[in-house]
Amino acid sequence: MDLIDLIETRRFLGSEFMMWLWFKSECYDGLMEVEEHGELEVLFDDALVLEAYLAETERNTFKGGAPAYSPEAKVALQQGKRVSRAKIRVIKDGREWLLTLKAEGLDFSSVKIPAVLSREEDEKFYERMYLVEELEDIINALYRTFIYTRLSPQWHEVMVPAMKTWIMAEDGVVPDVYPEAAEQQGPAMAKSA
């Protein structure tokens, strides 16, 4: 199997990551504890695209308001559509990033960083780069947690049934539905591996 085939066979992980992130965000009103970053908020903002897994021509695009919390988005999930792109808001220590995340390659676009505090042009540039790197680190830490959770036996035993319950629920899911025990922390597991 060459590299291209290997990438193609794992392309679904981006969509599953975004679905898990949406599920976790909705269960905790966006509040998450992220290793190495502490507590932050991850919210699905005003743009969301869901696509049929095998037929990319079947697409639902939601814009404005909070489409992730709309009944129409839930219906699309119930029809088996997956997240292909979403505008996500990340808030940490009073600083706010806004980005569009694409599931296929976990690509960022339309990134808006927090306000830059430096006055000198050189310092502004480095501060901007630092803020972009920090956002990348946050997304990587979230993805790492997802991957460790996804590879654990609890994924199929606990997490998938909880996510199915969330998808089928007509109202939002209360926080105690999120299966904390199923979530694995990346770096802690990496040290023991």
N, C-alpha and C positions, 0 to 999 in steps of 0.2 A: 504494500500500500504506500503510495507516494504522499508527499506532504499535502497536496491539494485534496486528495481523497480523505486524508485524516481530518483536515479542516472541515470538509463538507459533512463528515459523519458526526461532528460535534457542534454544528452550527445552531442546533436547537437550544444549546445551553444559554445563549444570550436572551432568548425569549423566556426561558424558564427562570432565569435570574430576575428579569424584569417583572415577571408574574409574582415571584416570591417577594420581591421588594414592594410591590403594590400591596400584596396581602399583608405583609408585616407593617407597612405604613398605615394601612387602613385599620388594622387591629389596635395599633398603639397611637392613633392620631398623629402619626409621623415621627414620634419620639423613638429614638433607637440609641442603644449603647454600642459603640463601635470601638473595638480594641485599637489602642494607640491613638484614638481621637476623642474618647469619652462620649458624652451624650451630645447628640445632634438631632436635627429634624430632617426628615426626607419626605417630601410631599410631591405628589403628582399634581402638576400645575394645569394650565389651560389648553393643552394639546395632547391628544392620545390617538394612536392608530393601532387598530387590531386587524389582523389578516388571517384568513384561512391558512392552515399549515401547508397544504399541498397546492392550493389554488390562490396564488397571490393576487389574482384579479378580484377575489372576494375580499373587499376591504371596507372597514368602517373607520371613518375619520371623525373625531370629535374635537371641537374647538370651543373655547370660551367657557367661562365659569369654572366648574370643577368636574370635567367629564369623567374622571375616574370614579366619581361617586354617583354617576347617573344610572338610572335603571337601564338605559339603552346600552351602556357599556357592559353591564352585567348580562344582558340578553346576548350580546355578542360573545361573551365568554361561555355562556351556556350552550351556544351553538358551536363551540369548539375553536373559536378564533383565539389567536395568541397576540400578545403585545409585540408590535414590530418597531414602534417608535413612541417616545413619550417625552414631554417637557417636564423636567424634574427640578424642584427647588430644594437646595441643601442649605441648612442654617446651622452654623456652629459658632458659639461664643459671640452672638450678635452679628456675625458676618454672614452674608447671604450670596449664594451662587445660584445661577439659573442656567440650565443647559438642556439641550435636546439630546437624548441618548437613543441610539439606534441599536436594536437587539442583535442584528446579524453579526456585527463585528465589535459591538460595544463601543462604537465611535461616538465622540462628542461633536456637537456642532452648536452654533449660536450660543456660545458660552458667554455669560455675563458674570463678571467677577465682582467681589465687594469693592467699595470705594477705596481708592488708593490714598494713603495718608502722607506719603513722602512729598516733599516740595521740589527737590532736585530732579531733573529729567532722568539722569542715570539711575537714581534711587527708585524712581517711579517704574522704570523698566524692570529692574530686579524685583521689586515688590509685586508687580503684575505676574512675572514668571513664577515667583514663589506661590502666589495665590492659585495659579493654574496647576502647579505641582501639588499643592495641598488638596485641591479638588480631585486630582487624579489619584492621590493616595487614599482619599476617602472612598472613592468608587472601588479602587482595588481592594481595600479592606472589607468593604461590603461584599464584593465578589468572592473574596477568599472565604469569608464566613459561609456564603451560599455554597461554594464548592465543597467545603468540608461537610456541610449539612447534607448536600446532595449525594455525597459518596457514603454517608453513614447508613446503617440499616434502618434507622428511624425515618429516613426520607419516605420510603414506601409504606412503612408501618404506621407512621404518625402524621407526617407533614402532608403527604398527598391527600389522605382522607380529610384533614382539616381544611386544606385548600379547596377541595371539592365541596365541603359544607359551606365555605365562604362564597364560592361561586353560585351555589344553588340558593343561598339565603336571599330572601326578598329585601330584608333590612340589613344594615351593616352588621358586622360581627363584633361582639364585645371582646375586649382585650383578653379575657381568660380563655378564649377559644384558641389563641395562638399557642402552639405546643412548644414551650420553651425547652423542654427536655430533648426535643428532637434537634435543636440547633447546636451545632458544634462550633467552637471558637477555633479559628485557623491557626494562629501562631502557637497556641498551647498544644494543639494536636501535632503540629509540625515538629515541635521539640521532642515529643515522645515517640515520633515515628522513626 
